[in-house]
Amino acid sequence: VTVAIIRAVSTFLGKTLPDETINDLTFEVEKIHHGTPSGIDNTVVTYARPVYFIKDQSIETFAVKEPFSIVIGDTGIPSPTAVTVGDVRKAWQAHPDKYNLLFEACGDVARRARHVIEEGEIKELGPLMDENQALLDEMGVSCSELDTLITAAREAGALGAKLSGGGRGGNMIALVQPEQAEELAKKLKKAGAANTIITVVGKQ
C-alpha cells in the first residue's frame, strides 16, 4: 500500500521517482509500523522480484527461472510483527547459542532456496519450505491457526508449506502444482482460512 501511495503521489506531482528512492521511503514507513523491519517486504513490492537478504548486507534481487504456483492462506488474525520480533530478540538474548544455531539454519535454507529458484528446480523448494517452517516453529513464531492451515495444505498435496511474514497470525503459503491450486485453496477455506489467494511467482 505504501509503495502504491508513494508512486501515485509522485506521479500526481509530475515527479518520477527511481525504485531505489521509493524503496527507501517505504522502508521508513515500515519502521514506524513494525519497529525493526528487515526491509524485505518493501523491497519485494518495489522491485516486484524475489530478494535475498543477509543482515547488515545489501539486499539482492534475483531472477526466477521457472514460474511456480503459490496458494496464500490468511488466518484472519493480524500478525503482531513488532511484538513477535521483540519476543524473538528476548529469546535470543536469553539463549544465544540455541538461537544463533536456528538463525544459521534459516540462512542455510534461504541459500538453498535461492539456488533451486534460480535453477528452476521448483519441486526441491517444497521440502525447504517445510524445513524452514520447523525452524520458525522452534523459534516460537508460529501459532495454532497457522499450524492448522499448514497441515491442511500438506494433507491436500502441497509440495511444501510455511508461515509468511511475522508469524503468530497473518498468512501461510503453500507451493502447489498449478492444477492443484483451486482445490487446495478450497481445502484451506474448509480448514478455517479467512481468505485465500492463488498467485504465480515469476509470471511475465
FENHU-V920933 format. One line per field, one symbol per residue. psi: psi as a letter, one per 20 degrees, with the letter a starting at -180 (. if undefined). burial: + if it has 24 or more other C-alpha atoms within 12 Angstrom, else -. Layout:
psi=???
burial=???
This chain:
psi=gggggghgghghikoopqhgggggghhhhhhghifmqhigghggggilqqqppppjrqppqrqogpqqpppppphjppomggggghhhgghghhmhgghhggghghhgggghggghghijmhhihghhghghghghghikjarhgghghggggghjjqhqqrqpbiakacqrqppqqhiigghhhghgghijphqqppqppjp.
burial=-++--++--------------++++++--+------+++++++++++-+++++---------++--+++++++++---+-++-++--+-------------++--+--++-+++-+++---+-++++++++++++++-+++++-++++++++++-++++++++++++++++++++++--+++-++++++-++++++++--+---
